[in-house]
Amino acid sequence: METIISGVGSYLPERVVTNDDLAKIVETSDEWIRSRSGIAQRHFAAEDEASSDLATAAAWAALDQAGLKPRDIGLIIVATVTPDKTFPSTAVYVQDKIGAPPGIAFDISAACAGFLYALNIANDFIKTGQVKHALVIGAEKLSCFLDWDDRATCVLFGDGAGAVVLSGEEPQTARNPRGILATYLSSDGRLAKHLYADGGPSSTGTVGKVRMNGKEVFRNAVEQISNAVFEVTERAKVSRHEIDWFVPHQANIRIIESCGKRLELDESKVIVTIDKHANTSSASIPLALDAGIRDGRIKRGQLLVFAALGGGLAWGSALARY
């Protein structure tokens, strides 16, 4: 079976927060934020909006594009570090809200790399014939645990959700396979101290706040994201020069530009949404993918590579023919 990306959707909360808005409550400025991150604005969810609400809206959009109904979905995976509750999973709330029948539903936590981890798992479910259609969602309400006294981190994040529907289809030709061609995942717990939340149910009994060593995250991100792309293209026996679009995690414009140069990819082949979305963790890749599809840049048959690094530190990549 080939794992096809049959539908993509996204959702951004209504409230837009600009850098100038943040400058009213944090010692910062539009120039300071833009020069260091490339971010101009972000979206923040309403107090009564949970991650499952964001995920559900993105799921509906992806189902609509795929031409499928909730009853067709056999697997729902939500990648998130901001679940509705400690348990049950956010995925079961999405399952209920879209009216999907009983099936497999669970969350995974791999921070900014979460969407790629979920994509890999869903791909295996489809290729082994366990399900026909799967919903893979990255959804985050990061505004709920930002430290507004830490200007180095609080200005970097936003809320949102992106979803893809993966479908198993019989191969049309062995020479030009479609869908997900290869994936690569890795992590190194020795580096967890550089990007984490300082709370948790079994340690502090609190949600905690985001903590980051920006210098170390930047260095590791450029190295590991680039290496992940090298690895996944080698696994698929595809030249990097065949890539039509690089859809990276949207953490920092300087990271994205540095990775593009290391990969020898022209900037015209890179999807960038960080200026409008900020860092939405596991939601950033599907949000960027949806933006590229809906504005007409990404077209069927093109070769896409996704890559991300986040807390863990965890990183990964995926190569797909859309």
C-alpha positions in Angstrom: 0.0 0.0 0.0 1.0 3.6 -0.6 0.2 6.1 2.1 -1.3 9.1 0.3 -1.8 12.6 1.7 -5.5 12.8 0.7 -6.5 15.9 2.6 -4.9 18.8 4.5 -6.6 21.4 6.8 -5.7 23.9 9.4 -7.2 26.2 12.0 -5.9 29.4 13.5 -7.7 31.1 16.4 -9.4 34.4 15.7 -7.3 36.6 18.0 -4.2 38.0 16.3 -1.4 39.3 18.5 1.2 41.5 16.9 4.7 42.3 18.2 3.5 45.8 19.0 0.7 44.2 21.1 3.3 42.2 23.1 5.5 45.3 23.5 2.7 46.7 25.7 3.1 43.9 28.3 6.7 42.7 27.8 10.0 44.6 27.6 10.5 44.1 23.9 9.9 45.7 20.5 8.8 44.7 17.0 12.3 45.2 15.7 13.8 43.0 18.5 11.4 40.1 17.8 11.6 40.3 14.0 15.4 40.5 13.9 15.9 37.5 16.1 13.1 35.3 14.9 11.3 36.6 11.8 8.0 36.7 13.7 5.6 39.6 13.1 2.4 38.1 14.7 0.9 35.1 16.2 -2.6 33.7 17.0 -3.8 33.1 20.6 -6.7 30.9 21.4 -9.6 32.1 23.5 -9.8 31.1 27.2 -12.6 28.6 26.4 -10.8 27.1 23.4 -9.0 23.9 24.2 -6.5 22.1 22.0 -9.2 19.6 21.0 -11.3 22.5 19.6 -8.4 23.7 17.4 -7.7 20.1 16.3 -11.3 19.5 15.5 -11.6 22.5 13.3 -8.4 21.5 11.4 -9.7 17.9 11.1 -13.0 19.0 9.5 -11.0 21.0 6.9 -8.8 18.1 6.1 -11.7 15.7 5.8 -13.5 18.1 3.5 -10.5 18.3 1.2 -10.1 14.5 1.2 -13.8 14.0 0.4 -14.2 11.7 3.4 -16.6 11.5 6.4 -15.7 10.9 10.0 -17.1 7.3 9.7 -14.2 6.6 7.2 -11.5 7.3 9.8 -10.0 4.3 11.6 -7.1 6.1 13.4 -6.7 9.5 15.0 -3.3 10.6 16.4 -2.9 14.1 18.0 0.6 15.4 18.5 0.5 17.9 21.3 2.3 19.1 24.4 -0.8 21.1 25.5 -3.5 18.4 25.9 -7.0 19.2 27.1 -6.4 17.1 30.2 -3.7 14.9 31.7 -5.9 12.0 30.5 -7.7 10.9 28.5 -6.0 11.8 25.2 -7.0 14.8 23.2 -7.5 12.5 20.3 -10.6 10.9 21.9 -12.1 14.3 22.4 -11.5 15.0 18.7 -13.0 11.6 17.9 -16.2 12.5 19.8 -16.4 16.0 18.4 -16.3 15.0 14.8 -18.6 12.0 15.4 -16.1 9.3 14.4 -17.0 5.7 15.2 -15.1 3.6 17.8 -11.5 3.1 16.6 -7.9 3.8 17.5 -7.2 7.3 19.0 -4.3 8.4 21.1 -1.8 11.3 21.6 1.9 11.5 21.3 4.3 14.0 22.9 7.4 14.9 21.0 7.1 18.6 21.1 7.9 20.4 17.8 8.8 17.0 16.2 5.5 15.5 17.3 3.7 15.8 13.9 6.5 13.8 12.2 6.4 11.2 14.9 2.6 10.9 14.4 3.0 10.8 10.7 5.5 7.9 10.9 3.2 5.9 13.2 0.1 6.4 11.1 2.1 5.5 8.0 3.0 2.1 9.6 -0.7 1.5 10.6 -1.7 2.0 6.9 1.1 0.0 5.3 0.4 -3.0 7.6 -3.3 -2.9 6.6 -4.6 -2.1 10.1 -6.5 1.0 8.9 -7.5 2.5 5.6 -7.7 6.2 6.5 -6.0 8.1 9.4 -6.2 11.6 10.8 -2.9 13.0 11.9 -3.1 16.3 13.8 -0.7 18.7 15.4 -2.5 21.0 17.8 -1.2 23.4 20.4 -2.4 26.1 22.8 1.1 27.2 23.8 -0.2 30.5 25.1 -1.4 28.7 28.2 2.1 28.0 29.7 4.3 30.9 28.6 6.3 32.9 31.2 5.5 36.5 30.5 8.6 37.5 32.5 10.9 35.7 30.1 11.0 37.8 27.0 13.4 35.5 25.2 10.7 32.8 25.0 7.2 34.3 25.4 7.4 36.2 22.2 8.2 33.1 20.1 5.1 31.0 20.3 1.5 30.9 19.0 -1.5 28.7 19.0 -3.0 26.7 16.1 -3.7 23.3 14.6 -3.0 21.5 11.3 -4.3 18.1 10.1 -3.7 15.7 7.3 -5.7 12.7 6.2 -3.6 9.8 5.2 -5.2 7.1 3.0 -3.9 3.7 1.9 -4.1 3.1 -1.9 -2.7 0.4 -4.2 0.4 1.5 -6.0 -0.1 2.8 -9.5 3.4 2.3 -10.7 6.6 0.9 -9.1 8.8 3.5 -10.9 7.1 6.6 -9.4 5.7 5.8 -5.9 3.3 8.3 -4.3 2.7 9.4 -0.8 5.1 8.9 2.0 8.4 7.6 0.6 10.6 7.6 3.7 10.7 8.8 7.3 13.5 9.3 9.9 13.2 9.9 13.6 15.6 10.3 16.5 16.1 11.9 19.9 18.7 12.6 22.5 17.5 12.8 26.1 20.9 14.2 27.2 19.8 17.5 25.6 16.4 17.7 27.2 17.7 20.4 29.6 17.9 22.9 26.6 14.1 22.9 25.8 11.4 21.8 28.2 8.5 22.7 30.5 9.4 23.0 34.1 6.3 21.3 35.4 4.4 18.0 35.2 1.8 15.9 37.1 4.3 13.5 38.7 7.1 16.1 39.5 5.5 19.4 40.4 1.8 18.9 40.1 1.7 21.9 37.8 1.7 22.6 34.0 4.9 24.6 34.3 6.4 27.1 31.9 8.4 26.9 28.7 12.2 27.0 29.3 14.7 27.2 26.6 18.5 27.6 26.0 18.2 29.4 22.7 21.8 29.1 21.7 22.0 25.3 22.1 18.6 24.8 20.5 19.6 26.9 17.5 22.9 25.0 17.1 21.3 21.5 17.4 18.3 22.5 15.2 20.5 23.5 12.2 22.6 20.4 12.5 19.9 17.8 13.2 17.2 19.2 10.8 19.8 19.3 8.0 21.1 15.8 8.8 17.5 14.5 9.0 16.9 15.7 5.4 20.1 14.1 4.3 19.1 10.8 5.9 15.5 10.7 4.6 16.5 11.5 1.0 19.2 8.8 1.2 16.7 6.3 2.4 14.3 7.1 -0.4 17.2 7.2 -2.9 16.2 10.7 -4.0 18.5 13.6 -4.8 18.0 16.7 -2.7 17.9 18.6 -6.0 14.7 16.8 -6.9 12.9 18.3 -3.9 10.2 20.8 -5.0 9.4 22.1 -1.5 11.1 22.1 1.9 8.4 22.4 4.6 10.3 22.8 7.9 9.2 23.4 11.4 8.6 27.1 11.9 10.8 27.9 14.9 13.1 30.7 13.8 13.7 32.3 10.4 17.5 32.1 10.9 17.2 28.3 11.6 15.2 27.9 8.4 17.6 29.9 6.3 20.6 28.2 7.7 19.1 24.8 7.0 18.2 25.8 3.5 21.8 26.9 2.8 23.3 23.7 4.2 20.9 21.7 2.1 21.7 23.8 -1.0 18.0 24.6 -1.5 17.0 27.8 -3.1 14.9 30.0 -0.8 12.2 30.0 -3.4 11.7 26.3 -2.5 11.1 26.8 1.2 7.7 27.3 2.7 7.8 30.0 5.4 4.9 30.9 7.7 6.7 31.9 10.9 6.1 35.6 10.2 2.3 35.0 10.5 2.1 32.0 12.8 5.1 32.1 15.1 6.3 28.8 16.6 3.2 26.5 17.0 5.3 23.4 17.9 3.7 20.2 16.5 1.2 22.3 14.5 3.7 24.3 12.5 4.5 21.8 9.7 0.9 20.9 8.8 0.0 24.6 9.1 2.8 25.5 6.6 1.8 22.6 4.4 -1.8 23.7 4.2 -0.8 27.3 3.5 1.4 26.2 0.6 -1.4 24.0 -0.8 -4.2 26.6 -0.5 -2.2 29.4 -2.1 -1.3 27.2 -5.0 2.4 26.8 -4.6 2.3 23.1 -3.6 0.8 21.0 -6.3 -0.1 17.3 -6.7 2.9 15.2 -7.9 5.5 17.4 -6.3 8.2 16.1 -3.9 8.0 17.5 -0.4 10.4 17.1 2.5 9.4 17.9 6.1 11.8 18.3 9.0 11.7 19.4 12.6 13.5 19.5 16.0 12.0 20.2 19.4 12.0 19.4 23.1 13.6 16.1 23.9 15.6 17.0 22.0 13.6 15.1 19.4 13.9 15.5 15.6 12.9 13.9 12.4 12.0 14.1 8.8 9.7 12.7 6.1 9.8 12.7 2.3 6.5 12.5 0.4 5.2 12.9 -3.1 2.0 15.0 -2.7 
